[in-house]
Amino acid sequence: MTETSYEQALDQLRRIVQQLESGQQGLEQSLQLFEQGIELTRFCDGKLQSVEDRVKILLSRNQSQDRSA
């Protein structure tokens, strides 16, 4: 998943869900779409975890500065 933003991945995931819900794909294509969806979900989860970790660090730094002021 090179150079893909969270928003792009989420958009792709929405399209995959729509395709799967339409029921127009055969079994093999549905399985491929499902696999892509799982990969995109993991990517998005990783991005969200990274952002959450950064926010925690920033909040921790802010609290440290508040205590020393």
Secondary structure in CASP SS format (residue, H / E / C, confidence):
PFRMAT SS
TARGET T0000
AUTHOR 0000-0000-0000
METHOD secondary structure of the structure
MODEL  1
M C 1.00
T C 1.00
E C 1.00
T C 1.00
S C 1.00
Y H 1.00
E H 1.00
Q H 1.00
A H 1.00
L H 1.00
D H 1.00
Q H 1.00
L H 1.00
R H 1.00
R H 1.00
I H 1.00
V H 1.00
Q H 1.00
Q H 1.00
L H 1.00
E H 1.00
S H 1.00
G C 1.00
Q C 1.00
Q C 1.00
G C 1.00
L H 1.00
E H 1.00
Q H 1.00
S H 1.00
L H 1.00
Q H 1.00
L H 1.00
F H 1.00
E H 1.00
Q H 1.00
G H 1.00
I H 1.00
E H 1.00
L H 1.00
T H 1.00
R H 1.00
F H 1.00
C H 1.00
D H 1.00
G H 1.00
K H 1.00
L H 1.00
Q H 1.00
S H 1.00
V H 1.00
E H 1.00
D H 1.00
R H 1.00
V H 1.00
K H 1.00
I H 1.00
L H 1.00
L H 1.00
S H 1.00
R H 1.00
N H 1.00
Q H 1.00
S H 1.00
Q H 1.00
D H 1.00
R H 1.00
S H 1.00
A C 1.00
END
